[in-house]
Amino acid sequence: MVAADNLQKIPESAEFDLLVYLKERQKLCEVALEKAIPMRYPEKIYEAMRYSLLAGGKRLRPILCLATCELIGGTIAMAMPTACALEMIHTMSLIHDDLPAMDNDDYRRGKLTNHKVYGEDIAILAGDGLLAYAFEYVVNNTQDVPLDRVLQVIARLGCATGAAGLVGGQVLDLESEGKTDISLETLNFIHNHKTAALLEACVLSGGILAGASSDNVQRLSRYSQNIGLAFQIVDDILDVTSTQEQLGKTAGKDQKASKVTYPSLWGLEQSRQRAQELINAACLELEPFGEKALPLQAIAKFITSRNH
């Protein structure tokens, strides 16, 4: 485990090693997630929940929560239960998204998807279990945070997850498959809800736990909405340009499902340009925080440079 007091400190100069930063905090998140859901009876459901939750990944969402809490003056310990809950919710969305009734995918993060290992019935229940446990985990494990802030976080998580967030975005995404007349406005709505809503919840939850002012919450909201949409644009680009080995999941599935994507509307070059514009706008929102914002700015830039 990486001890919190040995973590990379935000430097006085503008130099910042994002890879070291991400690796350190990823280790912290992995340890916390491993402890969060121990094996219990009935073992099969806990095994299925842990299978997907501990399958790896960048842990970008919990790291965003931790980084924002630190930016506002909070601690990793204050935010870690919420960070874990956010990864549980994200994992639920991946399990359900991969089901035959949704995207029907066989691989996720280079491993067989949950329903391929445990069956569709257990996969659905594993996602349900992770979603319910996420809220329980925040309430039972958050310490040294005023109750009103914890309640605000719970509300944010619920909104980001439900019909006003990723569920609503997923419904419209499913309804849009095979249609050739999907407008940019509809595509933005889908991904502002399906993808950006949870990323926004990650950032805002960290800020709220640390006591961010209303002005700072607005800045963080604009930052996260921008990186959320950029994240999806890059995902769309990678679906076209990467292999299954690079992605860890089936490549080219958007085109096979006749989905309208940003590259299908704009082309690859304009899509890349738009993603970069969104990242630039996101970083501008953080300028009032000075060098304390280096981690969040570097994560934003990482989103457009990733290849998986």
ROSE-509235 format. One record per residue (C-alpha): residue number from 1; chain; x, y, z; residue in one letter. Coordinates in nm, 2 decimals, padded with zeros to 4 digits. Layout:
<rs>
R    nr   kette        X        Y        Z   rest
R   NUM       A        X        Y        Z      A
...
</rs>
This chain:
<rs>
R    nr   kette        X        Y        Z   rest
R     1       A    00.00    00.00    00.00      M
R     2       A    00.11    00.36   -00.07      V
R     3       A    00.11    00.55    00.26      A
R     4       A   -00.08    00.88    00.23      A
R     5       A    00.21    01.08    00.37      D
R     6       A    00.45    00.94    00.11      N
R     7       A    00.23    01.04   -00.18      L
R     8       A    00.36    01.28   -00.44      Q
R     9       A    00.31    01.64   -00.33      K
R    10       A    00.19    01.91   -00.57      I
R    11       A    00.51    02.09   -00.66      P
R    12       A    00.59    02.46   -00.62      E
R    13       A    00.69    02.47   -00.99      S
R    14       A    00.47    02.38   -01.28      A
R    15       A    00.64    02.04   -01.32      E
R    16       A    00.40    01.76   -01.25      F
R    17       A    00.45    01.39   -01.31      D
R    18       A    00.10    01.26   -01.39      L
R    19       A    00.20    00.90   -01.43      L
R    20       A    00.35    00.88   -01.09      V
R    21       A    00.05    01.06   -00.94      Y
R    22       A   -00.20    00.83   -01.11      L
R    23       A    00.00    00.52   -01.01      K
R    24       A    00.01    00.62   -00.64      E
R    25       A   -00.35    00.70   -00.62      R
R    26       A   -00.45    00.40   -00.82      Q
R    27       A   -00.28    00.18   -00.56      K
R    28       A   -00.47    00.35   -00.28      L
R    29       A   -00.80    00.29   -00.46      C
R    30       A   -00.72   -00.07   -00.53      E
R    31       A   -00.65   -00.14   -00.17      V
R    32       A   -00.96    00.04   -00.06      A
R    33       A   -01.18   -00.14   -00.31      L
R    34       A   -01.04   -00.48   -00.22      E
R    35       A   -01.14   -00.42    00.15      K
R    36       A   -01.47   -00.26    00.06      A
R    37       A   -01.65   -00.58   -00.05      I
R    38       A   -01.52   -00.89    00.14      P
R    39       A   -01.65   -01.24    00.05      M
R    40       A   -01.97   -01.33    00.24      R
R    41       A   -02.26   -01.57    00.20      Y
R    42       A   -02.40   -01.63   -00.06      P
R    43       A   -02.05   -01.64   -00.21      E
R    44       A   -02.16   -01.64   -00.57      K
R    45       A   -02.30   -01.29   -00.57      I
R    46       A   -02.00   -01.14   -00.39      Y
R    47       A   -01.77   -01.32   -00.62      E
R    48       A   -01.95   -01.17   -00.92      A
R    49       A   -01.95   -00.82   -00.77      M
R    50       A   -01.58   -00.85   -00.69      R
R    51       A   -01.50   -01.00   -01.03      Y
R    52       A   -01.59   -00.68   -01.21      S
R    53       A   -01.51   -00.43   -00.94      L
R    54       A   -01.15   -00.56   -00.91      L
R    55       A   -01.09   -00.62   -01.28      A
R    56       A   -00.85   -00.33   -01.31      G
R    57       A   -00.89   -00.01   -01.51      G
R    58       A   -00.74    00.33   -01.46      K
R    59       A   -00.96    00.41   -01.16      R
R    60       A   -01.00    00.76   -01.31      L
R    61       A   -01.34    00.83   -01.15      R
R    62       A   -01.23    00.77   -00.79      P
R    63       A   -00.90    00.95   -00.85      I
R    64       A   -01.10    01.25   -00.98      L
R    65       A   -01.29    01.25   -00.65      C
R    66       A   -00.98    01.23   -00.44      L
R    67       A   -00.80    01.50   -00.64      A
R    68       A   -01.09    01.75   -00.61      T
R    69       A   -01.12    01.69   -00.24      C
R    70       A   -00.75    01.77   -00.20      E
R    71       A   -00.78    02.07   -00.43      L
R    72       A   -01.04    02.23   -00.20      I
R    73       A   -00.84    02.15    00.11      G
R    74       A   -00.98    01.81    00.22      G
R    75       A   -00.80    01.48    00.26      T
R    76       A   -00.79    01.15    00.09      I
R    77       A   -00.94    00.98    00.39      A
R    78       A   -01.25    01.21    00.38      M
R    79       A   -01.32    01.12    00.02      A
R    80       A   -01.21    00.75   -00.01      M
R    81       A   -01.55    00.60    00.08      P
R    82       A   -01.72    00.81   -00.19      T
R    83       A   -01.44    00.74   -00.43      A
R    84       A   -01.50    00.37   -00.38      C
R    85       A   -01.88    00.41   -00.42      A
R    86       A   -01.83    00.59   -00.75      L
R    87       A   -01.63    00.30   -00.88      E
R    88       A   -01.90    00.06   -00.77      M
R    89       A   -02.16    00.27   -00.96      I
R    90       A   -01.94    00.29   -01.26      H
R    91       A   -01.88   -00.09   -01.25      T
R    92       A   -02.25   -00.15   -01.22      M
R    93       A   -02.31    00.05   -01.54      S
R    94       A   -02.04   -00.15   -01.72      L
R    95       A   -02.19   -00.49   -01.62      I
R    96       A   -02.54   -00.38   -01.73      H
R    97       A   -02.41   -00.21   -02.05      D
R    98       A   -02.24   -00.53   -02.16      D
R    99       A   -02.55   -00.74   -02.12      L
R   100       A   -02.71   -00.89   -02.44      P
R   101       A   -03.01   -00.67   -02.39      A
R   102       A   -02.78   -00.36   -02.41      M
R   103       A   -02.45   -00.36   -02.60      D
R   104       A   -02.40   -00.74   -02.59      N
R   105       A   -02.02   -00.73   -02.54      D
R   106       A   -01.81   -01.04   -02.45      D
R   107       A   -01.50   -00.85   -02.32      Y
R   108       A   -01.43   -00.57   -02.07      R
R   109       A   -01.09   -00.46   -01.96      R
R   110       A   -00.94   -00.76   -02.15      G
R   111       A   -01.15   -01.01   -01.95      K
R   112       A   -01.47   -01.19   -02.02      L
R   113       A   -01.77   -00.98   -01.92      T
R   114       A   -01.96   -01.06   -01.61      N
R   115       A   -02.26   -01.23   -01.78      H
R   116       A   -02.02   -01.45   -01.98      K
R   117       A   -01.87   -01.58   -01.65      V
R   118       A   -02.17   -01.59   -01.42      Y
R   119       A   -02.47   -01.58   -01.65      G
R   120       A   -02.71   -01.29   -01.72      E
R   121       A   -02.92   -01.34   -01.41      D
R   122       A   -02.62   -01.31   -01.17      I
R   123       A   -02.47   -01.03   -01.37      A
R   124       A   -02.79   -00.82   -01.34      I
R   125       A   -02.80   -00.89   -00.96      L
R   126       A   -02.42   -00.82   -00.93      A
R   127       A   -02.48   -00.47   -01.08      G
R   128       A   -02.79   -00.42   -00.86      D
R   129       A   -02.58   -00.52   -00.55      G
R   130       A   -02.30   -00.28   -00.63      L
R   131       A   -02.54    00.01   -00.69      L
R   132       A   -02.72   -00.04   -00.36      A
R   133       A   -02.40   -00.11   -00.16      Y
R   134       A   -02.24    00.21   -00.30      A
R   135       A   -02.48    00.43   -00.11      F
R   136       A   -02.46    00.22    00.21      E
R   137       A   -02.08    00.24    00.19      Y
R   138       A   -02.07    00.62    00.17      V
R   139       A   -02.31    00.65    00.47      V
R   140       A   -02.13    00.39    00.69      N
R   141       A   -01.77    00.48    00.62      N
R   142       A   -01.74    00.85    00.57      T
R   143       A   -01.57    01.01    00.87      Q
R   144       A   -01.48    01.37    00.97      D
R   145       A   -01.73    01.52    00.72      V
R   146       A   -02.04    01.72    00.83      P
R   147       A   -02.36    01.53    00.77      L
R   148       A   -02.51    01.79    00.54      D
R   149       A   -02.22    01.74    00.30      R
R   150       A   -02.26    01.36    00.30      V
R   151       A   -02.63    01.41    00.22      L
R   152       A   -02.54    01.64   -00.07      Q
R   153       A   -02.31    01.37   -00.20      V
R   154       A   -02.58    01.10   -00.17      I
R   155       A   -02.82    01.32   -00.37      A
R   156       A   -02.55    01.39   -00.64      R
R   157       A   -02.48    01.02   -00.67      L
R   158       A   -02.85    00.94   -00.71      G
R   159       A   -02.91    01.20   -00.97      C
R   160       A   -02.61    01.10   -01.17      A
R   161       A   -02.71    00.74   -01.17      T
R   162       A   -03.08    00.75   -01.23      G
R   163       A   -03.32    00.86   -01.51      A
R   164       A   -03.18    01.22   -01.48      A
R   165       A   -02.83    01.08   -01.54      G
R   166       A   -02.67    00.77   -01.69      L
R   167       A   -02.99    00.57   -01.70      V
R   168       A   -03.17    00.84   -01.90      G
R   169       A   -02.87    00.87   -02.13      G
R   170       A   -02.86    00.49   -02.19      Q
R   171       A   -03.23    00.48   -02.27      V
R   172       A   -03.19    00.75   -02.54      L
R   173       A   -02.88    00.57   -02.67      D
R   174       A   -03.07    00.25   -02.71      L
R   175       A   -03.36    00.42   -02.88      E
R   176       A   -03.11    00.59   -03.12      S
R   177       A   -02.95    00.27   -03.25      E
R   178       A   -03.00    00.22   -03.62      G
R   179       A   -03.13    00.57   -03.68      K
R   180       A   -02.95    00.79   -03.93      T
R   181       A   -03.12    01.12   -03.84      D
R   182       A   -02.98    01.17   -03.49      I
R   183       A   -02.89    01.53   -03.43      S
R   184       A   -02.58    01.67   -03.26      L
R   185       A   -02.81    01.80   -02.99      E
R   186       A   -02.95    01.45   -02.92      T
R   187       A   -02.60    01.30   -02.93      L
R   188       A   -02.48    01.56   -02.68      N
R   189       A   -02.78    01.49   -02.45      F
R   190       A   -02.70    01.11   -02.46      I
R   191       A   -02.34    01.16   -02.36      H
R   192       A   -02.39    01.45   -02.12      N
R   193       A   -02.61    01.20   -01.92      H
R   194       A   -02.46    00.86   -02.00      K
R   195       A   -02.10    00.96   -01.96      T
R   196       A   -02.05    01.31   -01.83      A
R   197       A   -02.30    01.30   -01.54      A
R   198       A   -02.11    01.04   -01.34      L
R   199       A   -01.77    01.21   -01.41      L
R   200       A   -01.93    01.54   -01.29      E
R   201       A   -02.05    01.36   -00.97      A
R   202       A   -01.70    01.23   -00.91      C
R   203       A   -01.55    01.59   -00.93      V
R   204       A   -01.84    01.76   -00.74      L
R   205       A   -01.85    01.50   -00.47      S
R   206       A   -01.49    01.55   -00.38      G
R   207       A   -01.54    01.92   -00.37      G
R   208       A   -01.85    01.91   -00.16      I
R   209       A   -01.69    01.68    00.09      L
R   210       A   -01.41    01.93    00.14      A
R   211       A   -01.66    02.22    00.17      G
R   212       A   -01.63    02.39   -00.17      A
R   213       A   -01.80    02.73   -00.21      S
R   214       A   -02.09    02.77   -00.45      S
R   215       A   -01.86    02.96   -00.69      D
R   216       A   -01.61    02.68   -00.68      N
R   217       A   -01.88    02.41   -00.73      V
R   218       A   -01.98    02.60   -01.04      Q
R   219       A   -01.63    02.60   -01.17      R
R   220       A   -01.58    02.23   -01.10      L
R   221       A   -01.91    02.16   -01.27      S
R   222       A   -01.81    02.33   -01.59      R
R   223       A   -01.47    02.16   -01.57      Y
R   224       A   -01.62    01.81   -01.53      S
R   225       A   -01.89    01.86   -01.80      Q
R   226       A   -01.62    01.96   -02.04      N
R   227       A   -01.39    01.66   -01.96      I
R   228       A   -01.69    01.43   -01.97      G
R   229       A   -01.79    01.52   -02.32      L
R   230       A   -01.42    01.51   -02.43      A
R   231       A   -01.39    01.17   -02.27      F
R   232       A   -01.68    01.04   -02.48      Q
R   233       A   -01.55    01.19   -02.80      I
R   234       A   -01.22    01.02   -02.75      V
R   235       A   -01.40    00.69   -02.67      D
R   236       A   -01.58    00.73   -03.01      D
R   237       A   -01.25    00.79   -03.18      I
R   238       A   -01.08    00.49   -03.02      L
R   239       A   -01.37    00.27   -03.12      D
R   240       A   -01.28    00.35   -03.48      V
R   241       A   -00.90    00.36   -03.46      T
R   242       A   -00.80    00.10   -03.20      S
R   243       A   -00.79   -00.28   -03.18      T
R   244       A   -00.96   -00.51   -02.93      Q
R   245       A   -00.63   -00.57   -02.76      E
R   246       A   -00.57   -00.19   -02.71      Q
R   247       A   -00.93   -00.13   -02.59      L
R   248       A   -00.97   -00.44   -02.37      G
R   249       A   -01.32   -00.47   -02.52      K
R   250       A   -01.47   -00.52   -02.87      T
R   251       A   -01.36   -00.26   -03.12      A
R   252       A   -01.58   -00.12   -03.39      G
R   253       A   -01.90   -00.21   -03.21      K
R   254       A   -02.05    00.14   -03.26      D
R   255       A   -02.05    00.11   -03.64      Q
R   256       A   -02.18   -00.25   -03.62      K
R   257       A   -02.47   -00.13   -03.41      A
R   258       A   -02.53    00.16   -03.65      S
R   259       A   -02.48    00.41   -03.38      K
R   260       A   -02.43    00.78   -03.45      V
R   261       A   -02.11    00.89   -03.30      T
R   262       A   -01.90    01.21   -03.30      Y
R   263       A   -01.67    01.08   -03.57      P
R   264       A   -01.97    00.98   -03.79      S
R   265       A   -02.10    01.34   -03.77      L
R   266       A   -01.77    01.53   -03.78      W
R   267       A   -01.50    01.30   -03.90      G
R   268       A   -01.20    01.20   -03.70      L
R   269       A   -01.00    01.52   -03.73      E
R   270       A   -01.27    01.75   -03.63      Q
R   271       A   -01.36    01.52   -03.35      S
R   272       A   -01.01    01.53   -03.22      R
R   273       A   -01.01    01.91   -03.25      Q
R   274       A   -01.34    01.95   -03.06      R
R   275       A   -01.21    01.72   -02.78      A
R   276       A   -00.90    01.94   -02.74      Q
R   277       A   -01.11    02.25   -02.73      E
R   278       A   -01.32    02.10   -02.45      L
R   279       A   -01.01    02.01   -02.25      I
R   280       A   -00.87    02.36   -02.30      N
R   281       A   -01.19    02.51   -02.17      A
R   282       A   -01.19    02.27   -01.87      A
R   283       A   -00.84    02.37   -01.77      C
R   284       A   -00.93    02.74   -01.79      L
R   285       A   -01.20    02.68   -01.53      E
R   286       A   -00.93    02.57   -01.28      L
R   287       A   -00.69    02.87   -01.33      E
R   288       A   -00.82    03.05   -01.01      P
R   289       A   -00.68    02.76   -00.80      F
R   290       A   -00.33    02.81   -00.92      G
R   291       A   -00.08    02.52   -00.91      E
R   292       A   -00.30    02.32   -00.67      K
R   293       A   -00.51    02.24   -00.98      A
R   294       A   -00.22    02.08   -01.16      L
R   295       A   -00.34    01.72   -01.10      P
R   296       A   -00.69    01.79   -01.24      L
R   297       A   -00.55    01.98   -01.53      Q
R   298       A   -00.31    01.70   -01.61      A
R   299       A   -00.59    01.44   -01.59      I
R   300       A   -00.80    01.65   -01.83      A
R   301       A   -00.51    01.65   -02.08      K
R   302       A   -00.46    01.28   -02.03      F
R   303       A   -00.81    01.21   -02.15      I
R   304       A   -00.73    01.33   -02.50      T
R   305       A   -00.39    01.16   -02.52      S
R   306       A   -00.50    00.81   -02.41      R
R   307       A   -00.50    00.52   -02.65      N
R   308       A   -00.73    00.28   -02.46      H
</rs>
